[in-house]
Amino acid sequence: MQAEIITLLIPPAMWLDIDGDASRLKCVLSINGTLMHLEALQVHYVGRDREQCAVSPRAEKDFELLCRYGSEGQFETTDIDGKPYVLIATPFT
């Protein structure tokens, strides 16, 4: 049985623009005391099948690996400043 859904709203101003072109954003969350990087990769849709692809060529290979090993179809996206992003949470090491 699924527990209640907890909704987090991150204001656009809280995102750090990593590459200076808004294609990769990052912020830091603490979930139950565990620090997490939350990365947002901007995506667009390509071809007749509307395949999700990273907007930034620098993120293409990482996004392809994520798609290959972390999904069963397309990822759900979130809008940040009107653009679609895929979110990836990674705990600090």
C-alpha positions, 0 to 999 in steps of 0.5 A: 500500500502506498503512503501519502504523497509528499509534494515539494515545490522548488522555486525556480530561483533555488536552482543553480544553472550548472552550464550557464544555458539552463540545460542542467540545473541543480539544487540540494535537498535534505530528506530525513537528514540525507543530503541529496543532489537534485539535478534537472536535465532539460529534455526535448522530443525528437522524431515521430515517436517523440523520443526524449533527448537531453537538450545539451550535447554534454548531457546526451551520454549520461541521459542515454545511460539513465534511459537504458538502466533507469526507466521503462519508457519515457520519464515524467517531466517537470516544468521549470520556467516553462521548460521540461526537465527530467529530475535525478536525485543522488545522495551525497557521497 
